[in-house]
């Protein structure tokens, strides 16, 4: 009986609360003028925080409720012209796993937070070293020898505190990968070695998740989106052959330009997947020669 | 009877030919390694060769019309 009562009354309570939240958003929204002269109803950072506190809900939930009522959190206004209010709502509801918080990962995390992707899982077992300073956005002179994921959580909080970050201070392996990526909408490969990438790809395939691969070396980078049925990195590295742990980056290093470039492409792929727009780069390795400004595509076999 | 294969070079391998994408005539039985010798492309530790979209070893024999892609594997993040 109780269960029946609960199931009957709970939605009413929630509905009333939703109504109250909507009402409060409408009370506190304010007219904003865009550079185009267009006037829109906006919600400031402070108001988002106030409403979250009043209703004991997360800032992300306030932002989703606002967008559902055509009120735009001001911080997202410059996204809306391109992805629309429904697009921003979808991003806020999405959950993206970023595996690795180094050169690629640091930039990926920064861009996901600014796009307003609502939930992030960040995995990295490493701490910063001085030779990370040349390229890793999260690395500063002050956090050398400190945890990369802690820096990621801090940075996201500074940029967009509505984003909910789950961090794991751990190196990814076959034994823990499922627990990190289960329940995510997209997985981003920001790893720094090839064997672990193959473990990640296998897990993403098994859990039916799209994976966005990126890798860098010198002024060269590569990008590919791998859907569960795709051959992906399996076309390049066969398990029965010797898989090199790393690529040419061990000899030529990685200046910051390349990871920033590839990370932007990876976030673009993630956004395309979440918003179901455009055509993901599948079954072809997009090969960026950044110094020359050349972008090539190397088609990969889809045959098993 | 010799035949043609397509060659596509990327990154540091571009310097071994005037064009990045071209056809080359080879003798029957020529392997990937033989093609590289003909083009004066050195064997490197970090090297990836795809023939018709699949990764092959250096001893892979080439067939008429094969498309060969030569680039460097990268793994940094």
Interface residues (C-beta under 8 A of the other chain):
Chain A: X100 X102 X103 X104 X105 X189 X190 X191 X192 X193 X194 X197 X214 X215 X216 X217 X220 X221 X222 X235 X236 X237 X238 X241 X244 X245 X246 X247 X248 X249 X251 X254 X259 X287 X289 X296 X298 X299 X300 X301 X303
Chain B: X8 X10 X11 X45 X46 X48 X50 X52 X53 X54 X55 X57 X69 X71 X72 X73 X74 X75 X76 X77
